[in-house]
Amino acid sequence: MTGTDEAEAAATAADEALYVLTAALLTPAQFPSVLGDDYPEACAALGLGPYAQGYGLVLGQDGAGARWTVVVDDVSLVAVAIASWDCGMEYDLSPDERTVVAALPGWPLELVVSAPNVPAPHDPEPDPEGPPTLTPPDTSAWGPAQRRLGADAVALQWSTWREQLDPEAFGAPPGAEEAEAPSDASDASSTARAPASATEGATPDGDAGVAQKAEHPDGSDSLTEKAEHPDGSESASVTEETGDTTSPEKRDGSDAQAGHGHQHPGGEESGVRRVLAELRGYLDTAPPVGRVRSTFAPGGARTLRADGPGWSLVARTDDMAFVLLDGCPGDVHPVSRDAELPGLLEALGAIAVRPS
C-alpha cells in the first residue's frame, strides 16, 4: 500500500468512525418513554422488532458530523456504560461489530450536544433503499410524548410533589409521622414550592472520540425538562412548550376528597376514573409488554409507571398515585390511597416488568 493509499484509508476510517455522545437502553423494563406507551411501540419507532432481550442504543456522529444511531444486542455493555456515566466516570463505549443489529440514520431522541472537531450535527444523505431517518418525537405541544415526559418528571421528583399535597385529603406520606418535627411544618408544606428544575442531563468533558454521557435519554433516569410541583392540594400544570410544571390557581380542595383526583369543567374526574378502570382491565387481559413497569423506591416500596391510550400513571406501592391525561393539557391529577388503590397497585406490581 502506497503512502497515498494509506492516507485515503485513514481518511475513510475517520469518516466512518462513530463519536459516541450518549446511549440508552431499549428493553421491556427500561426504554425512553418519549418513544411510546410500551416496549413494542418504542421499538416500532425505530423500525425494530420487540426482541425479548432488548437492545442498546448508541447515539453519535460520524467524521462528517452526520447523526447515527447504532443498535446493538449487547445490552449489558450499554448498561455498564450508562451506569459509569451516571457515577461521573468515563467509559469508552465501543460495541463489537458482531453485536451491531442496525446502523440507523438520525437520532430518535433530542440531544443538545455535539462531538468536538467535526461538523455540526446533521442528518446523513437519504438512502432510497435504506431505513428512514430517525427524528425525535415532537414535544413542542402537549400530547402523548409530553404527557409521558411529564410522568417521568413526577417519578423523578416524587417526594417533592408528594409533600405538597394536603394530608387531610391525601393522607401523610409514608414515614412522615416518624420524620415529623414538633412544629408547624405540615402547614408550611401545603404552600411550599418546588425547585425550579429537575435533574438535568450531565455533559462531562472528555477527549474527542471517547464515549461521554452527554445526557441520559432514558426517561427512567434523567430528564432535561424542568419541573415545579403543585401548590397546595390541587393538580399541577406541565407547560406544553418545555415540559415545565407550574402551580395552578388553587381550587376547592373538597373535590379531591373522593380519592380520584379533582373535578374541573373539562371532565378530568371521569378521565381519571377511566384510567383506573383500564388499569383493572390490565389484570384481566395482559397489556403489551412494558405498559406497566416497576423500579426501586425507598423503604422497600416500588415505583410503578403505567401507560395507556391517552394517559400515564406514576405510583408508589406504599402510597398514592398521580395521573396525566392527553385530554387535560399540563395537569397532574393526584389519586389518594383509598380502600381500593392499595390492592390495585399490588396487583399491578405483580404483572409489572422489572429491570434485570
BAZA-365436 format. One record per residue (C-alpha): residue in three letters; x, y, z. Coordinates in nm, 2 decimals, always signed. Layout:
BAZA-365436
<"ALA", <X, Y, Z>> ...
END
This chain:
BAZA-365436
<"MET", <+0.00, +0.00, +0.00>> <"THR", <+0.14, +0.34, -0.10>> <"GLY", <+0.15, +0.64, +0.12>> <"THR", <-0.14, +0.79, -0.07>> <"ASP", <-0.35, +0.47, -0.03>> <"GLU", <-0.28, +0.47, +0.35>> <"ALA", <-0.38, +0.84, +0.38>> <"GLU", <-0.71, +0.76, +0.19>> <"ALA", <-0.78, +0.46, +0.41>> <"ALA", <-0.72, +0.67, +0.72>> <"ALA", <-0.95, +0.94, +0.60>> <"THR", <-1.22, +0.69, +0.52>> <"ALA", <-1.18, +0.53, +0.86>> <"ALA", <-1.21, +0.87, +1.03>> <"ASP", <-1.53, +0.95, +0.84>> <"GLU", <-1.68, +0.61, +0.93>> <"ALA", <-1.58, +0.63, +1.30>> <"LEU", <-1.87, +0.70, +1.54>> <"TYR", <-1.81, +0.97, +1.80>> <"VAL", <-2.03, +0.85, +2.08>> <"LEU", <-2.24, +1.12, +2.26>> <"THR", <-2.48, +0.92, +2.47>> <"ALA", <-2.66, +0.58, +2.50>> <"ALA", <-2.99, +0.44, +2.61>> <"LEU", <-3.15, +0.11, +2.69>> <"LEU", <-3.44, -0.02, +2.49>> <"THR", <-3.57, -0.31, +2.69>> <"PRO", <-3.91, -0.42, +2.81>> <"ALA", <-3.84, -0.27, +3.15>> <"GLN", <-3.64, +0.03, +3.05>> <"PHE", <-3.69, +0.24, +2.74>> <"PRO", <-3.72, +0.61, +2.66>> <"SER", <-4.08, +0.66, +2.74>> <"VAL", <-4.10, +0.95, +2.49>> <"LEU", <-4.09, +0.69, +2.22>> <"GLY", <-4.41, +0.51, +2.31>> <"ASP", <-4.66, +0.38, +2.57>> <"ASP", <-4.50, +0.03, +2.57>> <"TYR", <-4.19, -0.16, +2.46>> <"PRO", <-4.33, -0.28, +2.12>> <"GLU", <-4.44, +0.08, +2.04>> <"ALA", <-4.10, +0.22, +2.13>> <"CYS", <-3.93, -0.05, +1.92>> <"ALA", <-4.16, +0.03, +1.62>> <"ALA", <-4.05, +0.40, +1.64>> <"LEU", <-3.70, +0.27, +1.54>> <"GLY", <-3.83, +0.01, +1.29>> <"LEU", <-3.72, -0.27, +1.52>> <"GLY", <-3.89, -0.58, +1.64>> <"PRO", <-3.97, -0.63, +2.01>> <"TYR", <-3.67, -0.86, +2.08>> <"ALA", <-3.73, -1.01, +2.42>> <"GLN", <-3.38, -0.94, +2.55>> <"GLY", <-3.39, -0.58, +2.43>> <"TYR", <-3.13, -0.35, +2.27>> <"GLY", <-2.88, -0.09, +2.35>> <"LEU", <-2.89, +0.24, +2.16>> <"VAL", <-2.56, +0.43, +2.09>> <"LEU", <-2.61, +0.78, +1.96>> <"GLY", <-2.33, +0.97, +1.80>> <"GLN", <-2.18, +1.14, +1.49>> <"ASP", <-1.96, +1.02, +1.22>> <"GLY", <-1.65, +1.20, +1.10>> <"ALA", <-1.86, +1.42, +0.87>> <"GLY", <-2.09, +1.52, +1.16>> <"ALA", <-2.39, +1.31, +1.04>> <"ARG", <-2.62, +1.18, +1.31>> <"TRP", <-2.63, +0.80, +1.36>> <"THR", <-2.80, +0.56, +1.60>> <"VAL", <-2.62, +0.22, +1.63>> <"VAL", <-2.84, -0.05, +1.77>> <"VAL", <-2.67, -0.34, +1.95>> <"ASP", <-2.78, -0.65, +2.12>> <"ASP", <-2.52, -0.63, +2.39>> <"VAL", <-2.75, -0.47, +2.64>> <"SER", <-2.51, -0.54, +2.93>> <"LEU", <-2.23, -0.34, +2.77>> <"VAL", <-2.46, -0.03, +2.72>> <"ALA", <-2.60, -0.07, +3.08>> <"VAL", <-2.24, -0.06, +3.22>> <"ALA", <-2.16, +0.25, +3.02>> <"ILE", <-2.47, +0.43, +3.14>> <"ALA", <-2.41, +0.33, +3.50>> <"SER", <-2.05, +0.45, +3.47>> <"TRP", <-2.16, +0.79, +3.32>> <"ASP", <-2.42, +0.83, +3.59>> <"CYS", <-2.14, +0.79, +3.85>> <"GLY", <-1.93, +1.06, +3.67>> <"MET", <-1.69, +0.81, +3.53>> <"GLU", <-1.55, +0.79, +3.18>> <"TYR", <-1.63, +0.48, +2.98>> <"ASP", <-1.52, +0.40, +2.63>> <"LEU", <-1.84, +0.26, +2.48>> <"SER", <-1.71, +0.07, +2.17>> <"PRO", <-1.95, -0.21, +2.08>> <"ASP", <-1.81, -0.51, +1.89>> <"GLU", <-1.92, -0.52, +1.53>> <"ARG", <-2.07, -0.86, +1.58>> <"THR", <-2.32, -0.71, +1.83>> <"VAL", <-2.45, -0.45, +1.59>> <"VAL", <-2.81, -0.51, +1.48>> <"ALA", <-2.85, -0.19, +1.27>> <"ALA", <-2.70, +0.14, +1.20>> <"LEU", <-2.99, +0.39, +1.16>> <"PRO", <-2.96, +0.74, +1.02>> <"GLY", <-3.06, +1.02, +1.26>> <"TRP", <-3.14, +1.03, +1.63>> <"PRO", <-3.47, +0.91, +1.79>> <"LEU", <-3.40, +1.14, +2.09>> <"GLU", <-3.34, +1.51, +2.12>> <"LEU", <-2.97, +1.58, +2.20>> <"VAL", <-2.83, +1.93, +2.27>> <"VAL", <-2.46, +1.83, +2.24>> <"SER", <-2.23, +1.75, +1.96>> <"ALA", <-1.89, +1.59, +1.90>> <"PRO", <-1.59, +1.82, +1.90>> <"ASN", <-1.38, +1.88, +1.60>> <"VAL", <-1.64, +1.76, +1.35>> <"PRO", <-1.91, +1.95, +1.16>> <"ALA", <-2.23, +2.04, +1.33>> <"PRO", <-2.49, +1.75, +1.37>> <"HIS", <-2.70, +1.69, +1.06>> <"ASP", <-2.89, +1.41, +0.91>> <"PRO", <-2.70, +1.19, +0.66>> <"GLU", <-2.79, +1.19, +0.29>> <"PRO", <-3.11, +0.99, +0.25>> <"ASP", <-3.06, +0.64, +0.11>> <"PRO", <-3.36, +0.54, -0.11>> <"GLU", <-3.30, +0.17, -0.02>> <"GLY", <-3.22, +0.23, +0.34>> <"PRO", <-3.43, +0.28, +0.66>> <"PRO", <-3.59, +0.62, +0.71>> <"THR", <-3.41, +0.89, +0.90>> <"LEU", <-3.49, +0.89, +1.27>> <"THR", <-3.63, +1.21, +1.43>> <"PRO", <-3.72, +1.28, +1.79>> <"PRO", <-4.10, +1.29, +1.87>> <"ASP", <-4.25, +1.63, +1.87>> <"THR", <-4.27, +1.77, +2.22>> <"SER", <-4.35, +2.13, +2.13>> <"ALA", <-4.71, +2.09, +2.22>> <"TRP", <-4.90, +1.88, +2.47>> <"GLY", <-4.96, +1.53, +2.36>> <"PRO", <-4.85, +1.17, +2.42>> <"ALA", <-4.48, +1.24, +2.42>> <"GLN", <-4.51, +1.54, +2.65>> <"ARG", <-4.75, +1.35, +2.88>> <"ARG", <-4.50, +1.07, +2.92>> <"LEU", <-4.22, +1.31, +2.98>> <"GLY", <-4.43, +1.48, +3.25>> <"ALA", <-4.49, +1.14, +3.42>> <"ASP", <-4.12, +1.08, +3.41>> <"ALA", <-4.06, +1.41, +3.59>> <"VAL", <-4.32, +1.33, +3.86>> <"ALA", <-4.15, +0.99, +3.92>> <"LEU", <-3.81, +1.16, +3.95>> <"GLN", <-3.93, +1.42, +4.20>> <"TRP", <-4.19, +1.21, +4.38>> <"SER", <-4.11, +1.34, +4.73>> <"THR", <-4.12, +1.70, +4.61>> <"TRP", <-4.46, +1.65, +4.46>> <"ARG", <-4.60, +1.43, +4.74>> <"GLU", <-4.50, +1.67, +5.02>> <"GLN", <-4.71, +1.95, +4.87>> <"LEU", <-5.04, +1.76, +4.90>> <"ASP", <-5.29, +1.83, +5.18>> <"PRO", <-5.25, +1.54, +5.42>> <"GLU", <-5.62, +1.57, +5.52>> <"ALA", <-5.72, +1.50, +5.16>> <"PHE", <-5.45, +1.26, +5.06>> <"GLY", <-5.30, +1.12, +5.38>> <"ALA", <-4.95, +1.17, +5.51>> <"PRO", <-4.66, +1.03, +5.31>> <"PRO", <-4.52, +0.70, +5.44>> <"GLY", <-4.27, +0.77, +5.72>> <"ALA", <-4.40, +1.12, +5.77>> <"GLU", <-4.50, +1.06, +6.13>> <"GLU", <-4.16, +0.94, +6.23>> <"ALA", <-3.98, +1.22, +6.05>> <"GLU", <-4.23, +1.50, +6.15>> <"ALA", <-4.07, +1.75, +6.39>> <"PRO", <-4.28, +1.91, +6.67>> <"SER", <-4.35, +2.23, +6.47>> <"ASP", <-4.59, +2.37, +6.22>> <"ALA", <-4.40, +2.20, +5.93>> <"SER", <-4.72, +2.05, +5.80>> <"ASP", <-4.87, +2.39, +5.74>> <"ALA", <-4.56, +2.51, +5.56>> <"SER", <-4.56, +2.21, +5.33>> <"SER", <-4.90, +2.30, +5.19>> <"THR", <-4.77, +2.62, +5.04>> <"ALA", <-4.41, +2.54, +4.96>> <"ARG", <-4.28, +2.55, +4.61>> <"ALA", <-4.06, +2.30, +4.43>> <"PRO", <-3.71, +2.38, +4.30>> <"ALA", <-3.71, +2.54, +3.96>> <"SER", <-3.56, +2.25, +3.78>> <"ALA", <-3.55, +1.87, +3.78>> <"THR", <-3.24, +1.66, +3.72>> <"GLU", <-3.05, +1.79, +3.42>> <"GLY", <-2.86, +1.57, +3.17>> <"ALA", <-2.49, +1.58, +3.25>> <"THR", <-2.23, +1.67, +3.00>> <"PRO", <-1.88, +1.59, +3.14>> <"ASP", <-1.58, +1.69, +2.95>> <"GLY", <-1.37, +1.43, +2.77>> <"ASP", <-1.14, +1.36, +2.48>> <"ALA", <-1.28, +1.35, +2.13>> <"GLY", <-1.38, +1.00, +2.03>> <"VAL", <-1.42, +0.88, +2.39>> <"ALA", <-1.77, +0.78, +2.49>> <"GLN", <-1.92, +1.05, +2.71>> <"LYS", <-2.25, +1.08, +2.89>> <"ALA", <-2.39, +1.38, +2.71>> <"GLU", <-2.74, +1.32, +2.86>> <"HIS", <-2.92, +1.01, +2.96>> <"PRO", <-3.23, +1.00, +2.75>> <"ASP", <-3.39, +0.70, +2.92>> <"GLY", <-3.69, +0.87, +3.09>> <"SER", <-3.65, +0.65, +3.40>> <"ASP", <-3.32, +0.81, +3.50>> <"SER", <-3.27, +1.17, +3.39>> <"LEU", <-3.46, +1.43, +3.20>> <"THR", <-3.38, +1.77, +3.05>> <"GLU", <-3.73, +1.90, +3.13>> <"LYS", <-3.76, +2.14, +3.43>> <"ALA", <-4.03, +2.08, +3.69>> <"GLU", <-4.20, +2.25, +3.98>> <"HIS", <-4.45, +2.07, +4.19>> <"PRO", <-4.81, +2.16, +4.28>> <"ASP", <-4.90, +2.45, +4.51>> <"GLY", <-5.15, +2.31, +4.76>> <"SER", <-5.35, +2.00, +4.72>> <"GLU", <-5.47, +2.05, +4.37>> <"SER", <-5.33, +1.95, +4.03>> <"ALA", <-5.01, +2.10, +3.89>> <"SER", <-4.96, +2.20, +3.53>> <"VAL", <-4.69, +2.10, +3.28>> <"THR", <-4.64, +2.36, +3.02>> <"GLU", <-4.68, +2.25, +2.67>> <"GLU", <-4.37, +2.41, +2.53>> <"THR", <-4.10, +2.30, +2.78>> <"GLY", <-4.25, +2.03, +3.00>> <"ASP", <-4.21, +2.27, +3.30>> <"THR", <-4.46, +2.21, +3.58>> <"THR", <-4.61, +2.52, +3.74>> <"SER", <-4.85, +2.57, +4.02>> <"PRO", <-5.21, +2.63, +3.91>> <"GLU", <-5.46, +2.86, +4.07>> <"LYS", <-5.58, +2.70, +4.40>> <"ARG", <-5.92, +2.53, +4.38>> <"ASP", <-6.17, +2.40, +4.62>> <"GLY", <-5.99, +2.10, +4.79>> <"SER", <-6.33, +1.93, +4.86>> <"ASP", <-6.32, +1.80, +4.50>> <"ALA", <-6.02, +1.58, +4.58>> <"GLN", <-6.18, +1.40, +4.88>> <"ALA", <-6.33, +1.13, +4.67>> <"GLY", <-5.98, +0.98, +4.60>> <"HIS", <-6.00, +1.01, +4.23>> <"GLY", <-5.82, +1.34, +4.17>> <"HIS", <-6.03, +1.66, +4.15>> <"GLN", <-6.31, +1.79, +3.93>> <"HIS", <-6.29, +2.06, +3.66>> <"PRO", <-6.54, +2.16, +3.39>> <"GLY", <-6.33, +1.97, +3.14>> <"GLY", <-6.42, +1.63, +3.29>> <"GLU", <-6.09, +1.54, +3.45>> <"GLU", <-6.25, +1.32, +3.72>> <"SER", <-6.42, +1.10, +3.46>> <"GLY", <-6.08, +1.07, +3.28>> <"VAL", <-5.90, +0.96, +3.60>> <"ARG", <-6.18, +0.71, +3.67>> <"ARG", <-6.14, +0.57, +3.32>> <"VAL", <-5.76, +0.53, +3.38>> <"LEU", <-5.83, +0.33, +3.69>> <"ALA", <-6.08, +0.11, +3.51>> <"GLU", <-5.83, +0.04, +3.23>> <"LEU", <-5.57, -0.05, +3.48>> <"ARG", <-5.80, -0.30, +3.63>> <"GLY", <-5.85, -0.43, +3.28>> <"TYR", <-5.48, -0.50, +3.26>> <"LEU", <-5.52, -0.75, +3.54>> <"ASP", <-5.77, -0.95, +3.33>> <"THR", <-5.60, -0.91, +2.99>> <"ALA", <-5.23, -0.87, +2.99>> <"PRO", <-5.13, -0.54, +2.82>> <"PRO", <-4.84, -0.51, +2.57>> <"VAL", <-4.51, -0.57, +2.75>> <"GLY", <-4.37, -0.25, +2.91>> <"ARG", <-4.71, -0.09, +2.96>> <"VAL", <-4.66, -0.15, +3.34>> <"ARG", <-4.30, -0.11, +3.47>> <"SER", <-4.16, -0.13, +3.82>> <"THR", <-3.85, +0.03, +3.96>> <"PHE", <-3.69, +0.07, +4.30>> <"ALA", <-3.83, +0.31, +4.56>> <"PRO", <-3.72, +0.39, +4.92>> <"GLY", <-3.85, +0.19, +5.22>> <"GLY", <-3.89, -0.14, +5.03>> <"ALA", <-4.16, +0.00, +4.81>> <"ARG", <-4.17, +0.01, +4.43>> <"THR", <-4.23, +0.29, +4.19>> <"LEU", <-4.49, +0.19, +3.92>> <"ARG", <-4.51, +0.35, +3.58>> <"ALA", <-4.81, +0.26, +3.37>> <"ASP", <-4.93, +0.40, +3.04>> <"GLY", <-5.22, +0.35, +2.81>> <"PRO", <-5.40, +0.53, +2.52>> <"GLY", <-5.41, +0.89, +2.63>> <"TRP", <-5.28, +0.86, +2.99>> <"SER", <-4.99, +0.79, +3.21>> <"LEU", <-4.97, +0.69, +3.58>> <"VAL", <-4.70, +0.72, +3.84>> <"ALA", <-4.75, +0.55, +4.18>> <"ARG", <-4.57, +0.42, +4.48>> <"THR", <-4.69, +0.08, +4.61>> <"ASP", <-4.69, +0.21, +4.97>> <"ASP", <-4.86, +0.54, +4.89>> <"MET", <-5.08, +0.71, +4.63>> <"ALA", <-5.07, +0.78, +4.26>> <"PHE", <-5.06, +1.07, +4.00>> <"VAL", <-5.23, +1.06, +3.66>> <"LEU", <-5.16, +1.27, +3.35>> <"LEU", <-5.41, +1.28, +3.06>> <"ASP", <-5.38, +1.38, +2.70>> <"GLY", <-5.72, +1.54, +2.73>> <"CYS", <-5.61, +1.77, +3.02>> <"PRO", <-5.30, +1.95, +2.89>> <"GLY", <-5.04, +2.01, +3.16>> <"ASP", <-5.25, +1.88, +3.45>> <"VAL", <-5.12, +1.63, +3.71>> <"HIS", <-5.40, +1.46, +3.90>> <"PRO", <-5.34, +1.31, +4.24>> <"VAL", <-5.52, +0.99, +4.33>> <"SER", <-5.54, +0.93, +4.70>> <"ARG", <-5.48, +0.59, +4.87>> <"ASP", <-5.84, +0.49, +4.93>> <"ALA", <-5.97, +0.14, +5.01>> <"GLU", <-5.92, +0.01, +4.65>> <"LEU", <-5.59, +0.16, +4.54>> <"PRO", <-5.35, -0.05, +4.75>> <"GLY", <-5.49, -0.37, +4.61>> <"LEU", <-5.48, -0.24, +4.26>> <"LEU", <-5.11, -0.12, +4.30>> <"GLU", <-5.01, -0.46, +4.45>> <"ALA", <-5.17, -0.64, +4.16>> <"LEU", <-5.01, -0.42, +3.90>> <"GLY", <-4.67, -0.46, +4.07>> <"ALA", <-4.71, -0.84, +4.03>> <"ILE", <-4.75, -0.81, +3.65>> <"ALA", <-4.50, -0.52, +3.60>> <"VAL", <-4.17, -0.59, +3.43>> <"ARG", <-3.86, -0.50, +3.63>> <"PRO", <-3.50, -0.42, +3.53>> <"SER", <-3.29, -0.73, +3.54>> 
END
